Amino acid sequence: GGGGGGGDAAAAGADAHTDAVSVAALIESPFFWRELLQHVCHVRLGVGLIGEASISAQLLPRIDMVRNADKRRRGVKACFVALRKHVPTYFTADGMLYCFGPPALLGGSSISGGG
């Protein structure tokens, strides 16, 4: 009865922990970011893809800096990251990534509120 349910919950917790570890490993994969950003850029922003070379050269080093900021005892500064021309991408000091579509770059109504 009740004891078996507790064991199942513990097993489910162990599996969830294993899944979290495997997902954490994906953060360092250019392929993972290319697929994720493909959805953001193509579906949400209506712009082309961001290549693995840009992800490897620009994004992954920033992610690594945020993950290791405590070890280095230096803060990470927010900045724009050049992942793709005409797609401004802003990386915050706490690791948030913002991708802006072309209307934001050109001062379109999505930023200025119209008018």
C-alpha positions, 0 to 999 in steps of 0.5 A: 500500500502506502510504502510502495507509493513512497518508493515510487516517488523516490524512484521518480525523484532519482529519474528527475535528477538524472534528467536534469543532469543530462539537460545541463550537459546540453547547455554547452552544445552548439547544436542545442542552442542552434535548434533552440534559437532556430525556433526563436528566430524563425517562428517568433521573430521571422528571421533566418537561423543563427549558425553554430559558428556564431554560437560557439564563438560568441554565446557559449563563452558568455554562458561559461562566464556566467556559470563560473562567475563565482569561481573567478570572483568577477562579475559578468557585464551585460552586453550585446552579442553578435550572433546574427546580422540584423538580429540584436541579441542582448546577454544580461549579467545574470545569463538572460538572453534577449533576441530582438527582431528587425522592427526593434533594430529599426525603431518600429512600433514594437519598441516605440509604441507606434505613432 
